[in-house]
Every structure is written in structure tokens, then in C-alpha cells.
Amino acid sequence: MTSRSLLALVRLSLFRDRRGAAFSAFGVAMGVGSLVFFLGLGLGVGKVVREKVFPQDARLVDVVPPTLSLGAFIGGGKIDQAAVDRLAALPGVERVYRKMTVRVPAVSRYEGDFFGARLRMGVEILAVGVDPGLVKKDIQLGEFSDPGPGKPIPGVAASRLLEIYNKSFAPARRLPQLSPTMVVGFAFPVEFNRSFVAATAPGPITQEQVQVVGVSDRGLLAGITIPLEVAVRINRSAGVDAETFTGATLQAVDPSAVPRVVEEAKRMGLQIDDQERRLAENAGAAVAVTTSALALLSALICLLAGVNIAHALSASVRARAKEIGVMQAVGASRSDVRDLVFAEAAALGLFGGAVGTVLAVAAMKAVDLLSASYLPPFPFKPDTFFALPWYVVAGGVALGLLAALAGAYFPARHAASMDPARTLAG
Amino acid sequence: MICTRGLKKSYPDPGGELVVLDGLELEVKEGEFVAVIGPSGSGKSTLLHVLGGLDVAYQGEVTVAGTTLRGLSERELASFRNSLVGFVFQSFHLVPNLSALENVRLPGYFGQQGASSSARAEEVLARVGLSHKKEKVPAQLSGGERQRVAIARALYSRPKVLFCDEPTGNLDAVTGKEIIGLFQELHREGLTLLAVTHEERMSSAAQRVLRLKAGRLLADGGAE
């Protein structure tokens, strides 16, 4: 039998039992639809976690001095310029970006116009100085270097901080929404070596202006990122440690070199600050586990759909025993009969899979639309909760097809083994 | 056209073995209309199934339309049934929910060319006088019309031999007479027909009558 004839017979067969075929395809559609929906949701949420909540650069490794170490007594465990030089010389390390926290407290007391709104506030500020290269690509205004005393200090805001401000802080206080472009150029006062709650250093209070010159994923989440020379200058003038660094970010030549870099840094007595990475991995794992559980549930629905198809086709083959006998009498071979049952199942599986995928995409659009219309803004709220790569769509349809073909296995075998002489005589 | 030599067919039976065909010798010439008669259970339908390639569990030699059936593969047998012989059954065996035209086209889906011809189906439906009912499903047809559709289906592939199993068994006298008339027309057109029946009216229309008893053909013309 040619494929053309097979298609014609399948069309005739399914058309005359439209209700049964629709019921079988519905089961497949539900399984495939829920699978595509949940996989799309898992991939979409995972993407938000990876790219927005915990943006990670696969080539960067943060090292910090150990919290408790004998290294200090034997000359290791702290990050001074010599340690930085050794880190830079490690195999696989392309560049080292030094970091130094401003080791005195700082506050910002702001009163005035804030993008068209009146703002009066006082907050404790954390500041960290970094080598300019770390945030260079995100600088939009002037130079990211020490401008010298009395001039505004260039600062980089964390993009995640801006997101949290826009989605939580601003709505609660009726402050304007800010885009990264808007905040560039904004200046605010900062008093170093002053605190509302903590003890200060013996040095003088330094009054400075910090001007935002860029917004970066690499910026300090709970504070402001400033040039390293400024942090050194402030620490020195406050009489605190301005020689050792609070950490360094190592840029590996490529992601595959990271494990070796980590190993070498640990050998130097340093710790790996992988808190962000672990948070990202934990969040990603939670999303992956939830997605897997829901995908498994969907796969079970597909399995049930396959069982349903097996049931429906078995009943159909029994009911059509005489018809199959007639087909054999007019020239159908056993393989023709088997192919016909498989082809009917494949048609149901493909149709159900395609309908399920279309329904899943429609449900995704509906969820995104409802989210945009009814869900209040929250940090990192995405435009879409879903990601739908082609392989999820293709995999969904393929699973529908597989479930249907698996369900057709025994009915097809039974149909092909029928004895036409017996069925036509009975 | 049909030739059997030492055809034996038996079924397992609690009491041993039930012999249905016992060394049967049969010769039917091209263009003959032969009726095989005999009581119920005498093996008439079994003979038809063996000759038509539906039943392959037998002993002996069977040649139909120049094809020796023993040794044919399952696919070759299917091709033989598709192109060289046609079947007409007592219960019509039409596919419900398919129109008369689609029922007639059915053999075309399994043919060598793989193209089922609507024109050919209409031609044979016209031949049996049912052009006007081609879109009707079997439930919308009378018994006689259903059997005409079944005959049209059997004629679709231009077979050399038509095997008929009690073709008038489910029809009333008038309708049965019409169907027998149709067989006689087909015979006059040169088709070889072998019909198994226990009906007098069918056997009397045949050119030659063979009596099957205890698995053997006793003699032509009903003489034992």
C-alpha cells in the first residue's frame, strides 16, 4: 500500500469515527499541552532567575580573604598587591579586578527634588571601590576614575537595585519610576565616616557628592560602586586599612578554565565568594525541580493518553474485525493492516500534539496578559514568564506521536494477526 | 482457470481431527459458471477461502488464474486476492459509514498502482445499476442493493475469477433472482464464477453443479 492510499484510508477511518478520534486526540492534547506549558514556564522562570535576579558571568570568580586563617601568620590569606599579582599570574586568569570596601560607615541625607517628586530621606550607605575595567562597559557618563577631592565621585548603581526600587520602593512611596538612562547624571550627598547606628573611625567626616555614571549588573547590590582609587583615598584619610583589598574578581580566559582558577586561588589560602552563584544555582535548582515534577506529571498524562489510545484502538480493532477481514479479502496484507492502525494512531498523536501545543501557547499568552493586567509590579517581574524554544515545541509534538504509537502497538499487532477466513466466516 | 490436486483441509477436533476437504480434485475452465452445493458444514466456504487465498493452512496443490498458491508469500497472496480474484459474501460485508462509492473503491487502496480510482468505482457501480446511489451508506440501501455494491467491489480490480459465498442467502426471492441474473450477465461477459450455495435457484442458474460431501466432490450435476 502506498503512503497516499494509507493517508486516504486513515482520513476515511478517522472521519467516520470523529467523536472517538476527537476523544483520543483530546487526551494527547492535554498531556502535550500541559507538558509544553510547564516546560515553557520552567525555562522562562529559569531565564529570569539567571539573567535578571542573579545575573552571572560564567568567566568571573570572586575571591575573598578567608574569614579565619592561619595564612595571615605565614604570609597568605590576605589580598594585597602582591597577592593580586600572584592571582594575575595564575594559569587561566586573563585579568584581575581588585575590590576594596570603604571601611568606614557612610550615610546619605537627601532632601530635595527627586525626578519631579519631593524626597527627604537619610540612609546608611555601603560603598565598594573597584578597578574601572570591571564596570567599564556600563559607564555612560565621563570617566570612572578618581576625580580628586571636592569633585563628584563617579558611582555605578546596581541594575538589580534599580529594579527593586522601581517595583517595591517607588510604588510604596509614590516616587517616580526610573530607567537606567534617567539615573545617569543624578548626584546625591554622601558623608563618609558618619553613621546613624555604627561606630565611626578616628578620622574626619568627609562630605562628598556621588554622581551616578552608569548602571551595571556588576554593581554592588546593597550600595554604590565607586572607583578603587576613591575607596583607597577615603580609607586612607579615615586612618583605616587602605592597603589590603576586600576581594578580587578574577576573569578567566574562558568558562572551562574556571575550575582550575578556583583550585589555584584556594591553594593560595583564599576563599571563593560564590554566595551569588550558589543562590543562583539554588534558585535554578528549585525551578528545575518544580519544572521536572510538573513535566513528569504531564508525561504521565501523555502516558495515560497512550493507554487511552490503546484502549480505543483495541476496541476499534475488535469492532472492525469484519472490516479488516474484508480489507484482507480485497488485497490488504498483514503489514498493510498493521500500518493502517499505526497510521491512525500517528494521526491522532500528531493532531493531539499540535492542538496541545497551540493550546499551551494560547495559555501562555493568556497568563502573560493576566499578569500584565492584574499582577501588581514586583521586582524582576518579567514581560513573559515563559520561554518556548523550538525543541520544546518539537519535543511536545513528538511525545504525543510517541505516546500514540506506543498505545497502538498491541492493537496493531492484534489487527495484523487476524485470520480473514475466520473473521469473514464468523 | 481453477485447478486443485489432492486438496486436504482439516481442523483440530476434541475427537481427533475434523477433515473438511479430503483429497479434493477440481477443475474449472475459463469462463465457466460453477456452483458447488452441499449441506451446511460440508466445507463449501472453506473451499472458497482456500481457492481465494484467504486460508493457507491446507495440503495439496491449488492453482487459480495461472497462479500456484502454495509458496506465495503473504504479500504475494494479498496481491493475488487484490488483482486476480473477487469475493462476494452472504453478509455483504460492506464497511458501514462508508458510501457505496468508497466501499467499491476499497480494493484500489491496496493495488499495485496505489491509486484508488473513483472513475473505475463509478463504472462498476453503473454496471450493477447503482450509479444513482453512490453516495448512500450501506444502512440507506436495501439488501439487494448492498449485494450489488459488494459485487461492484469484487469487480473493481477486473478479477479473473469471482468467488461467491451464498450470495443470495440473505435476500428475498425476488431480489435473489435479480442478483442471480446479474451473475449470469457477468458470466456471459466471460467472467469465471464459482459460487458455493445450498439454494436450488442459484445452482440451477449455474452452468455446472458440483456436490460436496464429506470433503469430496462426488460428481458433476449432483449425481453421486
Interface residues (C-beta under 8 A of the other chain):
Chain A: M1 T2 R4 S5 L6 A8 L9 L12 R16 D17 K322 E323 G325 V326 M327 Q328 A329 V330 G331 A332 S333 R334 S335 D336 D419 P420 A421 L424 A425
Chain B: S45 T46 H49 G52 L54 D55 E74 R75 L77 A78 S79 R81 N82 S83 F87 F89 H93 L94 V95 N97 L98 E102 L106 P107 G108 Y109 F110 G111 G114 A115 S116 R153 Y156 S157
